[in-house]
Amino acid sequence: MSFIVFPAIDLRHGQCVRLQQGQASRATFYGADPMAVAARFREDGATWVHVVNLDGALEDDATEANLLALQRILMVEGLRVQFGGGVRSLEVAARLFELGVSRVIFGTVLVAQPSLAEEAVSRFGPERVVAALDAREGRVAIRGWQVLTDLSPEALGRRLAACGVRHVLYTAVERDGMLVGADVDTAAALAQTTGLRVLVSGGVRSLEDVARAASFQGVGVEGVVIGKALYEGLVRLPEALAVAAQVVQTMQEGES
């Protein structure tokens, strides 16, 4: 299992933006062309990019501006796209795959319709489906993180694993966009207790966060998503990629 560093592009009205704790009222617009941002990430060494349609996640509606931005991002050669935000049907997912998306993230819909996870895995394959496990106060948050459920991330994780899901995106909502450090320990525990391959998201602020996430690759932490720290210049993508690769290499040499 490889470890992936995902630079993030969050889209709102077709523009790059970062929210704090998922709140639309606490948005920072970066005014950059999403395709240019994606191209820069590729030049810096990224092989994947994590793209989120915030309008779909927050308003239950995918805007044409964001879909156009996605199509332009998909034109960047050598860069695979993991896409989420407002994906609530197999038909929407199929359209995204037709556009060229490599992985689709399902969120809210998997809580409301658990059977959809099994259907998605059956139709698209387990390597193309990612389930979002967004947590606040120890409970799963849905509908753009605005609504708390009674489910714990572990309970939902076990349910999803039983449906054949392999990959989940764990986001600590309280940390997202806050630059307070990633909740790597909870992500690692989630991987260990469910057998899922977990991506860590929310709060990454330094190379230490990246290194710590990579150090848990052996228990199922398969990647980290970096957003605001890149846009604010706190983390440089080439360095993050190098640090992750070095940690994984060191661990593999220690096991051999």
PLY file of the C-alpha trace (Angstrom):
ply
format ascii 1.0
element vertex 256
property float x
property float y
property float z
element edge 255
property int vertex1
property int vertex2
end_header
0.00 0.00 0.00
1.46 3.35 -1.04
1.08 6.58 0.91
-0.47 9.48 -1.00
-0.15 13.21 -0.32
-3.28 14.91 -1.67
-3.10 18.68 -2.23
-6.65 20.03 -1.98
-8.70 22.27 -4.23
-12.02 23.30 -2.71
-14.39 24.90 -5.22
-17.07 27.48 -4.52
-18.68 29.30 -7.44
-15.84 27.97 -9.61
-13.10 29.53 -7.47
-10.50 28.14 -5.08
-11.60 28.68 -1.49
-10.89 27.40 2.01
-13.49 27.30 4.77
-12.98 27.17 8.50
-14.76 24.19 10.09
-16.90 23.86 6.97
-18.71 27.17 7.53
-19.53 29.12 4.37
-19.52 32.35 6.38
-15.84 31.77 7.21
-14.48 31.46 3.69
-11.23 32.69 2.20
-11.23 33.06 -1.59
-7.77 32.71 -3.11
-8.64 34.11 -6.53
-6.57 31.56 -8.39
-7.58 29.63 -11.50
-8.26 26.05 -10.29
-6.60 24.57 -13.38
-3.48 26.67 -12.80
-3.40 25.55 -9.17
-3.72 21.91 -10.22
-0.97 22.36 -12.82
1.31 23.84 -10.18
0.62 20.91 -7.85
1.56 18.54 -10.68
4.77 20.46 -11.37
5.59 20.16 -7.68
5.35 16.38 -7.91
1.75 15.53 -6.99
0.16 12.56 -8.71
-3.24 13.05 -7.06
-5.38 16.07 -6.22
-8.35 16.18 -3.85
-11.18 18.32 -5.30
-14.34 19.23 -3.40
-17.51 20.83 -4.73
-18.40 22.92 -1.69
-21.56 24.25 -3.31
-22.83 20.69 -3.65
-21.90 19.79 -0.08
-23.41 22.93 1.44
-26.42 23.54 -0.77
-27.33 20.09 -2.09
-26.65 21.34 -5.61
-23.65 20.97 -7.91
-23.00 24.24 -9.70
-22.05 24.35 -13.37
-19.16 26.66 -12.50
-17.61 23.98 -10.31
-18.15 21.26 -12.91
-16.45 23.44 -15.52
-13.55 24.00 -13.12
-13.37 20.24 -12.54
-13.22 19.59 -16.28
-10.31 22.01 -16.59
-8.49 20.38 -13.68
-8.93 17.01 -15.39
-7.01 18.38 -18.38
-3.77 18.48 -16.34
-1.74 15.52 -17.56
-0.42 13.00 -15.06
-2.73 14.15 -12.26
-5.46 11.87 -10.93
-8.53 13.44 -9.31
-10.40 12.38 -6.19
-13.68 14.29 -6.16
-16.43 14.80 -3.60
-19.14 17.16 -2.45
-22.83 16.62 -3.09
-22.44 13.17 -4.67
-25.71 11.55 -3.66
-26.48 9.05 -6.41
-24.82 6.43 -8.56
-25.85 8.43 -11.61
-23.88 11.49 -10.47
-20.90 9.26 -9.70
-21.11 7.64 -13.12
-21.09 11.06 -14.77
-17.99 12.03 -12.81
-16.20 8.86 -13.84
-17.13 9.55 -17.45
-15.52 12.98 -17.13
-12.30 11.33 -15.99
-12.41 11.39 -12.19
-10.45 8.50 -10.67
-12.15 8.31 -7.26
-15.52 9.58 -6.10
-16.32 10.43 -2.48
-19.76 9.63 -1.10
-20.78 11.32 2.12
-24.23 12.14 3.49
-26.01 9.64 1.26
-24.25 6.66 2.86
-25.78 7.50 6.22
-29.26 7.92 4.79
-28.97 4.98 2.36
-26.39 2.46 3.64
-27.18 0.02 0.81
-25.82 2.55 -1.67
-22.28 1.84 -0.49
-22.54 -1.79 -1.53
-24.15 -0.82 -4.83
-21.39 1.72 -5.55
-18.63 -0.78 -4.81
-20.33 -3.41 -6.96
-20.83 -1.06 -9.90
-17.60 0.94 -9.87
-15.16 -1.24 -7.92
-13.72 -0.75 -4.42
-10.69 1.23 -5.61
-12.85 3.97 -7.13
-15.19 4.55 -4.18
-14.31 6.59 -1.09
-16.64 7.08 1.88
-16.48 10.31 3.87
-16.33 9.94 7.64
-16.64 13.50 8.89
-16.62 13.76 12.66
-17.42 16.45 15.19
-17.69 15.84 18.94
-17.17 12.13 18.31
-20.16 11.83 15.99
-20.55 11.65 12.24
-21.50 14.98 10.65
-23.50 15.16 7.42
-25.01 17.73 5.02
-21.94 19.86 4.66
-21.03 19.07 8.30
-24.02 21.07 9.53
-25.97 18.13 11.02
-24.71 15.72 13.68
-25.91 12.11 13.67
-25.93 9.58 16.50
-23.32 7.47 14.72
-19.70 7.28 15.78
-17.06 7.16 13.03
-16.13 3.65 14.15
-19.72 2.39 13.91
-20.18 3.84 10.44
-16.76 2.57 9.43
-17.60 -0.99 10.39
-20.90 -0.75 8.52
-19.14 0.51 5.41
-16.43 -2.14 5.61
-19.15 -4.81 5.75
-20.50 -3.36 2.48
-17.14 -3.80 0.76
-15.85 -0.24 1.10
-12.05 -0.10 1.34
-11.23 3.60 1.38
-12.51 6.31 3.72
-11.72 9.98 4.15
-11.64 10.90 7.84
-12.04 14.61 8.54
-11.94 16.17 11.99
-14.42 18.97 11.37
-13.32 21.12 14.32
-9.79 21.21 12.90
-10.56 21.76 9.22
-9.13 25.04 7.95
-7.92 25.93 11.44
-4.22 24.97 11.07
-4.17 23.33 14.50
-2.69 19.96 13.52
-4.26 16.83 12.08
-6.07 14.24 14.20
-3.78 11.43 13.09
-4.28 9.28 16.20
-8.03 8.97 15.65
-7.51 8.20 11.97
-5.02 5.46 12.83
-7.37 4.00 15.44
-10.17 4.02 12.86
-7.99 2.09 10.43
-7.00 -0.44 13.07
-10.52 -1.09 14.37
-12.27 -1.29 11.00
-9.63 -2.59 8.60
-10.33 0.36 6.30
-7.68 2.36 4.47
-7.96 5.85 5.91
-7.08 9.24 4.47
-6.44 11.95 7.07
-7.96 15.39 6.50
-8.48 18.52 8.55
-6.03 20.79 10.35
-2.74 19.85 8.67
-0.33 22.69 9.43
3.22 21.34 9.16
5.55 18.71 7.77
5.34 17.03 11.17
1.65 16.29 10.51
2.57 14.71 7.18
5.37 12.64 8.71
3.15 11.44 11.55
0.40 10.39 9.15
2.91 8.51 6.99
4.28 6.75 10.07
0.92 4.98 10.45
0.90 3.62 6.92
1.52 0.15 8.29
-1.80 0.12 10.16
-3.88 1.43 7.25
-3.42 5.19 7.05
-2.96 5.57 3.29
-2.68 9.31 2.80
-3.11 12.87 3.97
-5.01 15.82 2.51
-3.31 19.21 2.73
-5.30 22.36 2.06
-4.91 25.71 3.80
-1.34 25.05 4.87
-0.33 24.96 1.19
-2.26 28.11 0.27
-0.88 30.02 3.25
2.68 28.91 2.53
3.15 26.99 5.77
3.89 23.77 3.90
5.58 23.37 0.52
4.26 20.47 -1.50
7.64 19.16 -2.74
8.84 18.99 0.86
5.67 17.25 2.01
6.03 14.63 -0.73
9.69 14.12 0.16
9.01 13.79 3.89
6.23 11.24 3.34
8.41 9.20 0.98
11.31 9.24 3.43
9.17 8.09 6.35
7.68 5.23 4.35
11.10 4.19 3.03
12.59 4.20 6.52
9.74 2.07 7.83
10.11 -0.41 4.99
13.85 -0.70 5.52
13.25 -1.32 9.21
10.87 -4.16 8.39
13.22 -5.84 5.92
0 1
1 2
2 3
3 4
4 5
5 6
6 7
7 8
8 9
9 10
10 11
11 12
12 13
13 14
14 15
15 16
16 17
17 18
18 19
19 20
20 21
21 22
22 23
23 24
24 25
25 26
26 27
27 28
28 29
29 30
30 31
31 32
32 33
33 34
34 35
35 36
36 37
37 38
38 39
39 40
40 41
41 42
42 43
43 44
44 45
45 46
46 47
47 48
48 49
49 50
50 51
51 52
52 53
53 54
54 55
55 56
56 57
57 58
58 59
59 60
60 61
61 62
62 63
63 64
64 65
65 66
66 67
67 68
68 69
69 70
70 71
71 72
72 73
73 74
74 75
75 76
76 77
77 78
78 79
79 80
80 81
81 82
82 83
83 84
84 85
85 86
86 87
87 88
88 89
89 90
90 91
91 92
92 93
93 94
94 95
95 96
96 97
97 98
98 99
99 100
100 101
101 102
102 103
103 104
104 105
105 106
106 107
107 108
108 109
109 110
110 111
111 112
112 113
113 114
114 115
115 116
116 117
117 118
118 119
119 120
120 121
121 122
122 123
123 124
124 125
125 126
126 127
127 128
128 129
129 130
130 131
131 132
132 133
133 134
134 135
135 136
136 137
137 138
138 139
139 140
140 141
141 142
142 143
143 144
144 145
145 146
146 147
147 148
148 149
149 150
150 151
151 152
152 153
153 154
154 155
155 156
156 157
157 158
158 159
159 160
160 161
161 162
162 163
163 164
164 165
165 166
166 167
167 168
168 169
169 170
170 171
171 172
172 173
173 174
174 175
175 176
176 177
177 178
178 179
179 180
180 181
181 182
182 183
183 184
184 185
185 186
186 187
187 188
188 189
189 190
190 191
191 192
192 193
193 194
194 195
195 196
196 197
197 198
198 199
199 200
200 201
201 202
202 203
203 204
204 205
205 206
206 207
207 208
208 209
209 210
210 211
211 212
212 213
213 214
214 215
215 216
216 217
217 218
218 219
219 220
220 221
221 222
222 223
223 224
224 225
225 226
226 227
227 228
228 229
229 230
230 231
231 232
232 233
233 234
234 235
235 236
236 237
237 238
238 239
239 240
240 241
241 242
242 243
243 244
244 245
245 246
246 247
247 248
248 249
249 250
250 251
251 252
252 253
253 254
254 255
